């Protein structure tokens, strides 16, 4: 079992839909949780991060962490075609070198 | 803004060549990483470095070496390129101190290497 599991998709939704992207993990030491967006043929860009449990909102994006269930989510409201990309979750533990562990990414397609 | 710059976007090399991929970051980050990304396999860590001249093997170090002579620069070396090293290579950097806006790893734009 991989430390971080993420459904690869693709997930195809109509413009304006609410999108839910999820990851599960097994390492209870993870404290930092991140979401990256990667457009085709580009490097991943950091979208959001959350420390420990709780929610964080940034515009149309909301990140949720449920440490008791070892489950994190990224919600995208009013999705746009420009949101079409691969979304990778990542997490790291405190201490050490904060080496992130990545999920394999979920491909999202928002069609007009 | 954090900037991580990789020297080339696209490279085509011949089998057996020695290949150098260069990465520079401007945020004074302690950690630097090299990943390769292949369809269906996600990001796989090749090597990382947490300080100048320090390096640690990642998940798939075979066939690769690295060099970190200066804090801002991390080089990936393919000693003798092979066709199975055709891939997207991504460099990243991060701070030891994961607080606030400093949290997370920041990536370069990637180098798509083709070995023929």
Interface residues (C-beta under 8 A of the other chain):
Chain A: X8 X32 X34 X36 X41 X42 X43 X44 X45 X46 X49 X51 X88 X90 X92 X94 X97 X98 X99 X100 X102 X103 X104 X105
Chain B: X4 X30 X31 X33 X40 X41 X42 X43 X45 X48 X50 X88 X90 X94 X95 X96 X98 X103 X104 X105 X106 X107 X108 X109 X110 X112
